[in-house]
Amino acid sequence: QQQVKQSPQSLIVQKGGISIINCAYENTAFDYFPWYQQFPGKGPALLIAIRPDVSEKKEGRFTISFNKSAKQFSLHIMDSQPGDSATYFCAAMSGGSNYKLTFGKGTLLTVNP
Amino acid sequence: DAGVIQSPRHEVTEMGQEVTLRCKPISGHDYLFWYRQTMMRGLELLIYFNNNVPIDDSGMPEDRFSAKMPNASFSTLKIQPSEPRDSAVYFCASSLGTRNTGELFFGEGSRLTVL
């Protein structure tokens, strides 16, 4: 059972454009939603995260939009740059003492110069 | 400061051989995680430890896999005997134990190829 569904699998954007990656979840107990960025040959690294008490969080060119009723959240990358080319993973963690982070399957973003 | 250190970075072995992957977490972190990454299944949590104690090993695929954390600065993931379907990138990650941040710091991974 895939608890976090991510789309699209791959995305090609022109430099300066907006990249949008979407995720949907099923478990209403999830209360922490991070996005990780992974470059080839490296491990994933935290990019930005949100909790369901807010609908949007912005850090520089990166914005998370969160829709609790629809159980969906998305990552927007404004003014996309070739250096943003990487694989992006959404993830979710449930409340309580369980520390398990469930990842989406990833989106390979290519930003063309 | 050094990040999470994994070894070996690359391992090629033959089916049936024993494989041991090693991880040194960030000093002071009290959570340690082992993930496996494949194209088909993405990032899967295998097991995680808190203060060297295994908390959840429900992701370990079968008895051929075992993980230990003998002290706060070292963990191993062992596969015995290895099979071709175990080929993947294995990541170790560590975290400072508060759920308020939830940030996992990943190593660069160990790429395992089982022939």
Interface residues (C-beta under 8 A of the other chain):
Chain A: Y32 P34 G41 K42 G43 P44 A45 L46 A49 F89 M93 N98 Y99 K100 L101 T102 F103 G104 K105 G106
Chain B: V4 Y31 F33 R41 G42 L43 L45 Y48 N50 I55 D56 F91 A93 S95 R99 G102 E103 L104 F105 F106 G107 E108 G109
